[in-house]
Amino acid sequence: MFTSAEIQSVKQRFGIIGNSPLLNHAISVAMQASPTDMTVLITGESGSGKESFSKIIHSLSMRKHGKFIAINCGAIPEGTIDSELFGHEKGSFTGAYEARKGYFEVTDGGSIFLDEIGEMPLGTQARLLRVLENGEFIKVGSSKVQKTNVRVIAATNVNLIKAVEKGNFREDLYYRLNTVPIFVPPLRERGEDMVLLFRKFTSDFSEKYSVRPISLDDDAKKLLMRFPFPGNIRQLKNIAEQISLLEQEREVTAEKLDKYLPSDQNRLPAIFANGNKGEKNSDFSEREILYKVLFEMKRDMNELKKLVLEAFQAGNFNPTIINKHQELFEDLESPISFEKSSNASSNTPVNVPFVIDSPNSKENTENYEDETIEDIIHEEDDHSLSLEKKEKEMIIKALQKHNNKRKYAAQDLGISERTLYRKIKQYDIE
C-alpha cells in the first residue's frame, strides 16, 4: 500500500483535488497497476474525472516515454472507427486515396486510452479482442497480420454487465478489459471534496476574470454538499464560473447559492443569465422536454387510433375491446359510458356516445367506415412526419448555434455524437 504522502504527491502532480477515502483508494489502485502491463477498466459517471486516471497509469508506467493517445469511441462514426483504430490500405474504400496508419500502429510501445468503450460497435470489439489477446491486428482492406505492443486503458460510464446481457457488448471482451477495475466515485459521494473543488475553481476564475474570489458561508457549504450533482465535476465547475462572474457579493449565502443550483425534481442542468432562477440563455432543455412529451402523445394517440380502428373493423364497439384498453380512458374528466339498452338482447350492439350521420344503408355505413379508417391512417402518417420535421429543425438549430461543431451540438441535444452523425446523414443535412 502507498502512504498518504505518496498519494498526495500524485494528486498534486495531476491536479486532483480531494481527500475522500473512495478517491484515495482509486488513486492507490491506479498507482499499483501502473508498473504492470495489465489492461485497466475505469468506470464511473460522466464528468467524474476518469481521463485523469488514465494519465496517472501511463505516466507512472514503464511506457511513460512512449506515445499516449486518448480516443473517444462514441465520437467516431461507426463506418470509420475500424480505419481510425487499425488503419487502412489505399483503395480499401471510397475516399481511401492513400494508406493510413491506425492508432494501434502509431502508439506501438505506448498506451491508448479508449473512452466510452461501451459505444464501440460489435465488429470493432472483435478486432480489439484480438489485439488484447495476441497483439495482432489487420488493416482495413488488407490481409496482412501486423503486430503491436500497446497497453489498453478503457473507460465507460455505462453498466457493461447490462450491455452484455442486452447483446450490445461482447462478454469475452468485457472480462479481458476488466483485468484491473478502477471505480471513480461520483462527486456526491466525496463529501467535503465538493467545497475544496469549489474553492479551487472560484480561485481560478477570480484570477481569469480579475475579480475577488468567492467564499461560501457555513449554510452555503452544507447546501453545496447536499446537492447530488448529476453532472459531477463538470457541473460544479460550471456553477463556480457562473457565480464568480455574475455574483456581486463575494460572500455567497445558501439563499444565493440555491439560485444557481438546478431543481432536484428535474435534475436538468441550467445556465442562468442573472441571479433569477429559471432564466436560461439556451432553451434546448425545454425543447428536449417538449420533444419527449410529443413522443408520449404520439404513442398514446396511436394506441387510441388502433382501438378505434379495431372497434370499427369489428362492426361495433365490443365491450371486450373497451375493457382490454380501459387504461387509455382513465385520465378523462368524464369517463365514457358503455351501457346496454335494457330492452336489448345480449347480442345487441352496445350504445356508445359516438354519433354516425344516419347511414341509410349498409353500403353507406361501409363507405363511412372506409373513410374514417383512411383519415385515421392519414393523420397518423402526418403526425410521424411532423415529429421528424421537428427533429430535423432541432438538429439544424443546434449545429448553427455551435458553428457546425457536432460534439457540442450533440451535448445540447442530449444524444451521442455518433447518433447525431447518423441523423445528419438520414436527413441529408449539409
N, C-alpha and C positions, 0 to 999 in steps of 0.2 A: 504493500500500500504506500501511497505517497503522502508526504507531510503536508500540513496546511500551507507552509511557506512555498513548497514546490507547486501546489495547485494555484496559489495566489500569483506566483511568478508567471504561470501560463496565462492566467486571466488578464494580467497586465499587458502581456506581450500581444495578445489577440483582441484586446479591447472588450473583454467580457466583464459586465458589471453584475454583482450579486454575490450573496453568501448563503443562498438556500442549500440545505443538505442534498436535495434532489439534483440541483445544478452541479454541486461539487462532485457528486457521485458520477454523473455523466462525464464530467471532465476527467475524473480519475480513470474511468473505463477507456476513454479515448487515449489517454496517455499510456495505459498498459498495452493497448492494441497497436500503437504507433510503430514500435520497433519491428513488428512482425509483418508478414505479407498477407495476412488473413483478410478476407473480404468483410466489410463492415456495412451494416444496415442501420441507418439513423432514422428513427421515427419520431414524430411529433407534429403538433398542429402547425398550420401555415403561419408564418411570422414569428415563430419561436426561436429562430436563430440556428437552424440545422447546418447551414453552409459554413458557419464558423468552426464547427466540429470537424468538418472535412479538411479545413485548412490546418487545424491542430494536428490531425493524424498525418497529413503529408509532411508538414514542416518538422515533425519530430521523428520521422521515419528515416530509413537508410536511403530512400529515394528523394530526399529533400533537394538534391541538386538536379533532379530530373524535372521534366515538364509536369505541370499540373493544369488540367483543363476542367472547367465546370460546365456541364451540359444540362439544359432544361429539356427533358424528354417531352414534356407537354407542349413546348413551344415549337417543336419541329413537325411539319406536316407529315402525315403517315406515309405519303408517297416518296418522301426524300430522306427519311430518317436512316434507312439502311445505307444510303450513299454517304450521309454525313458521318456516320459512325465507322463504317468499314471501307469507304472509298468506292470508286467505280472505274471501269475501263472506258476508253474512248469509244463512242458509238454504242454504248450499252443501253441507252435510252434516248429519247428525244431531248436535245439540248446538251447532251454529253459530248461536247466538242473536243475535249481533251481528257486524259486520265487524271484522276484526283485521288490524293491520299486521304484516308479517313482518320478520325480522331484516335482510334486504337493503334494505327500505324505511326501517327505523329508523336504520340505520348509513350512510345516504346521505352521502357526503363523508368517511367514516371508513374503518375497516378491520374485517374479520371474520376470525376465526381458526377454521378448520374442522378440529378434531382428529378423529383416527380416520376420515379421509376414505375409507379403504378399506371401511368399513362402510356407506357410503351406498348406498341402493337404486339400481338402474339407471335407473328412471324419474326420480328426483331428479337423477341425474347428467346426464341430458339437459337438464333445466331449468337446472342450474348452468352447463353448457357455453354455453347461450345468454346467460347473464349475463356470462360471461367474454369472449365474442366480440363481443356487441353492446350489453352493458349493459342488456338488456331482460329483463323477467320478467312473468308473468301470475299474478294471484292465483288460488287455488283457487275455482272456481265463477264466474270472471269471464272475459270475452272481451276486456277492455281491456288493451292493452300498456302497461306502465309502464317508466319509465327509472330507473336508479340508477347512482351513481358510487361504487362500493365497491371497495376493494383486498382481494383474497382471499389469505390466507396459510393454506396447508393443511399438515397433518402426518399421518404414518402410521407405524405400527410393523410393517406387513406389506410384503411384496415386491409392489409394484404390477405389475411386469412379469409375474410369475407369475399374479397376479389377472387381468390382461388375457388371458393365454393360456388361462385356465380359463373366460373369459367372464363373470367377476364384476366387471370394471371396464372402462369404455369406453376404448379406445385413444386416441381423439381427445382425450378429457378429460385423460388422463394426460400427453400431450405439451403440452397447453395449461397444465396446472398446473406442469409441470416446467420452467418458463422459467428460474428460478434455483433450482438444487438446493442444499440445505444438509444435510450429514450430521453429526449429533450423535454423537460417539463413545461407545460403551458404557464404563462405569466401569472394566472390566478392562483397557482399552487406554489408560488415562490415568496409569498408573504411580503416582508419589508423590502424585498428587491424592487418592488414597484416604486417605492419612494426614492430609492437610490438611483434607479434608472431615470425617473422623472427629473431629479435634481441634475443629473448629468446632461440630459437633453436640454433642459431650460438654460443651463450654463453655456452649452454650445451655441444655442440660438441667441442668447443675450450678446454673445461675442459677435455672432454673424450679423445681427441687426443693430448693434451698438446701443443696446438698452440695458437697464439694470436687471439683474437676474430675478426670476420669480421665486417666491418662497411660499410654502403651504403652512397654514396653522394646523393645530392638532386634529381638529374635526375634519379638515380637508384631507389630511393624511389617512384618517380612518375611512373616509368615503372612497378615496382612491384605492385602498386595499380591499374594499368590499366589492368594487366593480369587477365583473367577470372578464372583461377584455377579450372578447371572441377573436379580435384581430391581433392579439398578443402584443409583441414589442413594436410592431409597425403602427398599430393603433395608438399605443401610448406615446410614441414619438410624434405622431400626427397631432394629437391633443396638446402635447407640450409645445409644439411650434405655434399652434393657434393661440394659446394663452400668452406665450411670450410676445407675440406680435400684436395681439388685439387688446389685451387687458391693460387698462390704465393704472389701476392699483397693483403694485408689485407684490403685495402680500395677499394671497388668494385664500378666501374663506371657503367653507364647504358649500355655501349657497352659490357662490360664484363658480366654483368648480363644477357643480351639478349642471350648470347651463351648457357646459361643453361636453358632457357625457351623454351618449345616446340613451334612449329609453331602454330599460331592461326587457320590456314587453316585446318589442320588435327586433332588438339586438342588431339593428342596421347601422352601419357607420354613417356619420353625418359631418358635414363641414359647415361651420357657421360663419356667416358674413360679419356678424357682430355678436354682442352678448345675448341677444334674444334667441331663445331656444326655438328651433324649428325652421329658421331661415337659412336655407342652403344655397350654395352657389351652383349646385347641379341638381336637376330634377330626375336623374336617372334612377335613384332609389324608388321614387314614387312611380315612375314608369314601369319599373320591374314588378312592383306590387300589382299595378293595374294590369300588366300583361298576364300575370298568374291568375288574377281574377277572371280575365277574359277566357282563359283556357278552362277554368272551372265552369264558367257559364256555358261555354261551348259543349262541354261534356254533359251537363245537366240538360241542355236543350236537345242534344242528340238522343239522350235516353228518353226524354218526353216524346220526341217525334217518333221514335221506334215504338213506343207504347201506343200512340195514336194510329200509326200505320198498322200495327198488329190488330188493333180493335176494328179498324175499317175493313181489313182483309178478312177478318172473321165474320163480317156481316153484321155485327152488333158489338156492344160493349160487354163482353163476357165478364161476370164477376170474378172469375178465377184470374183473369188477366189483371184486373184492377188490384186484387189482393196481392198478387205477385209483385207489383210495382208500387205498393202503397207508400213506401218511403219517399217517393217523389212528391207527394202531396202533403207531407207532414208540416211544411213551413207555410202553407197557405192560411191566410187570415180567416177565410170562410171555407171550411172543408167541403169538398164535393160530395154530394149525397147520391148514392146509387141504391135506390129502393125500388122494389117491385110493386106494381099495382095490386091492390087487394083482390081484384076480380080476375087477375091474370093467372094462368096456369104456370106450372114450373118451367114450361118450355117457352113462355112469353119473353120476348126481349126485355132487357132491363131499361127502365126510363132513366134518361140522363139529361143534365142541363145543357145539352148541345142541340141547337135547332137547325135542321136542314130545310132549305126552302122548298117545302111542299112538292116533292117529286111526284108526278102523276103516273109514272110508270116505272117498271123495273129498269128499263133502258136508261131513263133519266137518272135514276139512282146510281147505276153503274158509271155513267158519264161523270156524275158529280164526284164519285169516289176516285175515279181515274185522275180528274183534275186536281183533287186535293192531294193525292199521293205525289203527283208531279210537282205541285207547288212546294210540298214539304222537302222533297229531294233537291229542288232548285234552291230553296232557301238555305239548306244545309251546305251546298256547294259554295254559295255566295259567302256564307259565314266563314268557311275554311279559307277562301281566297282573301277575305278581308284580314284575317289574322296573319296570313303570310305577307300581305302588303305592309301591315304594321311592323312585323318583324324586320322586313327589308328596310323600312324607313328608320327604325331604331338603329340598325347596324350602320346605315349611311351617316346618320347624325353623329353616332359615336366615333366613326372614322374621321369625319370632318372636324369634330371637336379636338381630336388628338393628332391632327395633321397626318392621317393615314397610318399612324403607328398602331399596329394590331395588338401589341402587348397591352397597352393602356386602354384601348377600346374594349378589349375582351374583359379587362378588370371592371370597367364601368358597367358592362352588360351582364356581369356575373357568370360568364362562361369561360371555358378554356380557350387558349389561343388556337388550338387545333380545330375546335368546333367552329370558331369564328372563321377560320380559313376555309372550312368546308361550306359554311353558309355563303361566304363571298363567292365561291365557285358556283354554288347552287343557284343564287340569284343573279349571277353574271354581273357583279358589282365591279366597276372599274376602279 
